[in-house]
Amino acid sequence: MLEPSLHRHRILIGRDLIAIPAAAGAPAPAAALATVTANIAHYGYALAVDAYAALARLGEAELAAWWGEVELVLAVLTGADKKMDSFVVYKNFPAEVLEMDEVAYWTRQILMWWGLPNELFTQPELARPPLADAPAFRTLQLADAASLPRIMQSLFALPARWIEAQWEDVRFLVGTLDRQVDLAELPFVENRIRLAAHLLERGAGVIVEAATDVLRLAAATIAPLLPLGLTMFSLQELLTRLVKLLF
């Protein structure tokens, strides 16, 4: 679980938005700004005009603190934090592999499978020719105060079961945004009941209007090991199963 500020950045950057604080002092030197924007490009992102202008207004200490958080999130989103380069054996792929015969290739594979260190089979990395087509950058637009509420609304409106990352974002947004949750905004029954059960666990008030949803919510809170398996049953089926569960 990420710290709140990092989680907020992850939610925004994952949707091509970027939060930049208001400047409080003199702008940072041009060299510092150029370094940060080049580092952003290293991860495959670029700033929109208004986002770059907001970044350029930050002082040097503000810029350093902002980048310290954003870089951690960019590394997570791009997989750079996994440091997969250290696990790559054939650093000059595909030419390096194509030059081997089958005996040389499979001998290396078997020896590595037996546990010999990869470094024994790694060649020095050679310079590669520049790409014919420059990679396309993902442009980050400047986020505003309404960005996170809009994202929460879009998550509520999804017509399918939340994946785990979406559910994590929903819990974070519900817990940090100061607004009343209207369960009627969630058209997908399973998501609606899941969120209602989560709100009850946190001690928040929940208004459930449909009788069937009341029973589904009861099933979710009484039987946490199978909380959502009852969500798609009819009212009669829910009553039958709840009676069996309770008695």
N, C-alpha and C positions, 0 to 999 in steps of 0.2 A: 504494500500500500504506500502510495506516494504521499509526501507532505502536502497539506492543502494548497500552498502556493504552486507547487510543482504539478499537482493534479489539475489545477485550474489552467495552467499553461498547456498541459497535455490535451485537455478537452478542446481548447481553442485551436492550438496548432494542428491537431488532428482534423480540424475542419477548416483549415487554411485561414485562420485568424491569429492575430498576435496582440497581446496586451502590453502596452508600454505606459509606465507611470508618468504623471505630470512632472515636468522638470522643476527643480527647486533652486538651482544655482546656475553658474555660468556654463555654457556648453563645453563638452569635452574637446580636447585637441582633435584636429582632423585626422591625425595618424591613428588615434585610438578608435575613432569611428570607422575608418577604413579597415582596420584590423578585424573589428567585430563583423562588419558586413561581409568581409572575405571569409570569415569563419562560418557565417550563416550559409554562404554559397557552397562551402565545403560539404555541408550536409544535404545539398540539393535544394535549398530554399532561397528565395529572394524577397525583399520587402517591396510592397506597393509604395507609391509616391507619398501618400499621407503617413504611412507607417515609418518610412525612412525619415520624413520631416520630424515626426515625433521623437524618433530615436536620436536625431541630430541635436535636439534641444537638451538632452540629458547631460548632466555633469559627469566628470570622469569617474567619480566614486559610484554614482547612480548607474552609469553604463556598465561598470565592472560587476556590480551586484546583480543587475538585470541579466547580463550574459551568463553569469555563474549559474543561474537557475535555468535559463533557456537552453544552454548547452547540454545540461543533464537530460532535459526532456527530448531534445533533438537526437541525442545518442540513443535513448530508449526507442523512439519512434522509428529510427533508421536501422536499429540493430547494431549500431557501432559500439554500444556498451558491452556486447557479447565478445568483442575482440576476436572475430572469426578468422582474421588474418593469421593468427598464431597457430591455427589448425590446418592451414592450407599447405599441402605437401608440394604440389606441382605449381610453383609460383609463376611458371612460364607457360601455363596451359593456354591453348591446346598443342602448341608446337612441340613442347617438351614430351608429351605423351605420344604424339604421332611419330616422333623419331625413334621410339622404342619398338623392339620386336615383342612378340607375345611373351616369350620366356622372360625377358627383362622386366616387363610390366608386372606379370603375375608373381614373379619372385619377390619383387618389392612389396606387392600387396600382401603376400603370405607372411613375409618377415615382419611387416608392420602389424599384422593381425596377431602374430606371436608375441608382440610387445616390444619389439625393438623401437627405439625413439625415431620419430619422423625426421629429425634433423639429419640422420644418416643418409636420407634419400632426397633431401631438398637441395636444389641448385640455387645459386645466387640469382636474385630477380633481375631480369634485364629490362632496359627501358623499352616501353612499347610505343609504337607510332601513334601520333595523335588521332583521335576519333574523327571520322569524316563528318559526322553530324554532332554538333555540340549538344550535350544533354539538356533537356528542358527543365527549368526550375519550377518548383511550386511557389506561387506568389502568395505571400501572407498579407491579407488585408488588415487594417487597423481595427481592433475590436473596440466596442463601446459598452456602455452600461447595460444595454439591452441584449448584448450578444449571448450571455449565459442563459437568461430567461428564454430567449428564442430557441436555444439548443435544447433546453429542457422540454419546451413545448413540442419540438420536433421528435424527441424521444418518446414523449407521451403519445404522440399521434401514430407511431409505428403500428402497422397492421399485423405484426408477427411477434413471436416471443423474443424478448431481449436476449442477445448473446451476453456472455459474462462481462465483457468490457462495457457494454451499454448499461447493464444493470449496476455496475460499479459507478458509472458516471451519474446515473439516476440517483443513487443513494447519496453521492457527494453533493449534487446540486440541490436535492430536497433538503439536505442537512445544512446547507450554507446560504441558500437564497431565502430572503425574508418575504415569503409569500405563501398564501393559503393554497393547498393542493386541492383541486377539484377532480375527484375520481371520474367524473363524467367525461373528462377530457381524454380518457384512455379507452379507445374502442376495443382493444384486444383484451378479452376477459382475463386471461392468465396474468398479464402484466398488471391489470387493475387490482386483482386480488393480492398479487405478490407485493405491490406497493402498499396496499392497505394494511397487510399484515406487518410490514416493516414499520409503518407509521405507528401502529399500535404498540409494537415492541419498544419504540422510542417514547411512548407516553403521549403521543399526539392524538388529538381528536380526529375521528374519521366519520364521515357521513356516507352511508351506503343506502341507496334508495330502493334498489331491486331486491325482492325477497330472495331470489335465487342467489344473488351476490352475498347476502347476509349468511346464507348457509355455506357458501363457498369459503367465505372469510372464517366462519367457525371451523370448517374443516382444516383450513390453513393454520389456524392458531392451536387447534387441539391436537392435530397430527402432524407435527413439524417434519417428520421423516418422509411423509408422503403429502406435502402440502398442496401440490398443484395437480395431483392425479385426479382430483374430484371436480376440477373446475369446468369440465366440459359436459358433465352429466345434466340431465333434466332435473326439474325440481323434485319430482317423485323419487328419482334415483338417489338424489342427494339426501333426502329425508331417510330413505331406507338405509343408506350407508352410515349416516350419522347416528341413527338409532343403534345399529350394530356396533359402531365404534364406542359409543357412550355406555351402552348397557350390555 
